[in-house]
Amino acid sequence: KLNTWHAMKQGDKNSLPKGWEIKKLGEVCDFQNGFAFKSNTYRIEGLPIIRITNIQNQSLDTNDLVFFDPNDYKENFDRFKVFKNDLVIAMSGATTGKLGINKTNKVYYLNQRVGKFIPKDELLKPFLFYFLTTKVDESLRIAAGAAQPNLSTEQINNFELPLPPIDQQQRIVAKLDEAFEAIEKAKANAEQNLKNAKELFDSYLQSIFENKGKDWKEKTLKDITSKIGSGATPRGGNASYKTSGISLIRSMNVHDLEFKEKNLAFIDDKQASELNNVTIEENDILFNITGASVARCCVVPKQYLPARVNQHVSIIRPNREIIEPIFLNLLLVSKCYKDQLLFTGEQGATRQAITKSQLENFIVSFPISLVEQQSIVQKLDALSSETKKLEAFSRKKLEDLEELKKSILQKAFSGQL
């Protein structure tokens, strides 16, 4: 299959079915660039403009439209109109090559760096759309050559299109429509299963802390911990970080019940010595205290020690004679306590934040017996393992379905469908 595709790319017409031709896209399709509307003429009503940001999920997202008044210009805007079923492409930025179809009955107007395809008689628009979905990755590679990602009209017109006769285009489109409809249904099921797996664990976790036993008691976090405190950013900020050394954990690394290594920063011994008061110990709970990720928390994995935290993360060190660290972590991420923490974080004057005092005085309820705490942790751990298997299965299915789409498209444009 790959050899066939590469042969087609090289213009080997012998590899194509009878009646097919290799055509430059510009030979069988006209292309209209957008108009350079001035941002200072945007209005809150008038004629709607389609910008790159409006091209989402292969359609046009009209939630963030801007408008213009044609009386502000001397231009004839007819050629910039986007009618129902018209196909447009983003020609600049990080999403260069993404496609959108106007699925509404409304007429929009092309902004600069958004282009519209106008197929000629020998090319069906749905066939062109399916073909162009195979070119998005290539478009991004082409565009990445410049400082500002950019795809030119010339590059688009030079795309090589394997073109069958119209009747075969119609049959191919019908088969692709049918196959992709089934794939989208399967993806929707897999996404729902993924959501269900997460909700199953969250629901059980919530039920445990809402249905407390008789031997549960209430205490403040200060009463059941030996340390609560956040760190600081070394002098020089990001520029002072090292490629290796002692871990400096930031809020981006701390997620609920999960530590993410991506973008983990490092500092040297001298920098670490200035943060000795926030040295992390095994079984410490890391808790985000500012910003959009406020109240996310996890137990630190020991493989990232020695470590320090910056000012956006607080260390909560449980007294292990009173409460199990993993139990406390589970408690803090359960919905009933998470909601309280988020409410606390929203009381700040300028941004979401939880102070040391608020954490110290935060009241939690837990079993007196460490054995009971450990039993609850074991049950939740077993459930977590099962739900993670379900999640992994659902994610793998979604990946497989995407690969299936690519395989079907490859067959379609090599004449094997």
Stockholm file with secondary structure:
# STOCKHOLM 1.0

chainA/1-417         KLNTWHAMKQGDKNSLPKGWEIKKLGEVCDFQNGFAFKSNTYRIEGLPIIRITNIQNQSLDTNDLVFFDPNDYKENFDRFKVFKNDLVIAMSGATTGKLGINKTNKVYYLNQRVGKFIPKDELLKPFLFYFLTTKVDESLRIAAGAAQPNLSTEQINNFELPLPPIDQQQRIVAKLDEAFEAIEKAKANAEQNLKNAKELFDSYLQSIFENKGKDWKEKTLKDITSKIGSGATPRGGNASYKTSGISLIRSMNVHDLEFKEKNLAFIDDKQASELNNVTIEENDILFNITGASVARCCVVPKQYLPARVNQHVSIIRPNREIIEPIFLNLLLVSKCYKDQLLFTGEQGATRQAITKSQLENFIVSFPISLVEQQSIVQKLDALSSETKKLEAFSRKKLEDLEELKKSILQKAFSGQL
#=GR chainA/1-417 SS CHHHHHHHHTTCGGGSCTTCEEEEHHHHEEEECCBCCCGGGCBSSSEEEECGGGEETEEECCTTCEEECGGGCCCCCGGGEECTTCEEEECBSTTTTCEEECCSSCCEEEBTTEEEEEECTTSCHHHHHHHHHTTHHHHHHHHTTSSSCBCCHHHHHTCEEEECCHHHHHHHHHHHHHHHHHHHHHHHHHHHHHHHHHHHHHHHHHHHHHSCCTTEEEEEGGGGEEEEEECCCCTTGGGGCBSSSEEEECGGGEETTEECCTTCEEECHHHHHTTGGGBCCTTCEEEECBSTTTTCEEECCGGGCSEEECTTEEEEEECTTTCCHHHHHHHHHSHHHHHHHHHHHTTSSSSCBCCHHHHHTCEEEEESCHHHHHHHHHHHHHHHHHHHHHHHHHHHHHHHHHHHHHHHHHHHTTTCC
#=GC SS_cons         CHHHHHHHHTTCGGGSCTTCEEEEHHHHEEEECCBCCCGGGCBSSSEEEECGGGEETEEECCTTCEEECGGGCCCCCGGGEECTTCEEEECBSTTTTCEEECCSSCCEEEBTTEEEEEECTTSCHHHHHHHHHTTHHHHHHHHTTSSSCBCCHHHHHTCEEEECCHHHHHHHHHHHHHHHHHHHHHHHHHHHHHHHHHHHHHHHHHHHHHSCCTTEEEEEGGGGEEEEEECCCCTTGGGGCBSSSEEEECGGGEETTEECCTTCEEECHHHHHTTGGGBCCTTCEEEECBSTTTTCEEECCGGGCSEEECTTEEEEEECTTTCCHHHHHHHHHSHHHHHHHHHHHTTSSSSCBCCHHHHHTCEEEEESCHHHHHHHHHHHHHHHHHHHHHHHHHHHHHHHHHHHHHHHHHHHTTTCC
//
